[in-house]
Amino acid sequence: MGMTDTQLEAFEAIKPHRATLQEKVFAFIRENDGATDEQIRNGLGMIYGSACARRKELEKQGRVANKGRRAVSSSGRNVIVWEVA
């Protein structure tokens, strides 16, 4: 299944900034000895979709990983603490 027109537009708009945003997310995870997607979003002031997408890219690159740590989110659910691989 392909991207919708709005997804493609957002993907193209972020392209010039993707590497910089990935590095900000990576640095945040490293400097905080791990972080949840929610902590990344709040700590960097990013929208959820962008923060999560950049973290997923870092995971695919093998730079961050789920090493089994969990934290409780603001909604009260257990979530993954992403750590430097």
Phi, psi and omega in degrees: 000129182277179178281150172286168180298323180288325177294318179296319178298316179295319178301315180292323182294325184275343186315310183293343185252354188303311183297318179296316180293322176301316181295324176296317179295314180300314180298321179298314179297314181297312184291338181254013181052042180108154180198151173275166176301321179296317179296321177299309181303309182291318183293328182256356180067033180262156172288154186303312184300321180288315180298314181294319180296316179294321178294319178297321177298317178297322178296315180297329178281353181079016183270332175231156184210158171272107182258013175101351178287146178228156174221165178263128180281175179295340177272359178088009181260150174286134181226161181288137168263112180280135183233158175298133184288000000 
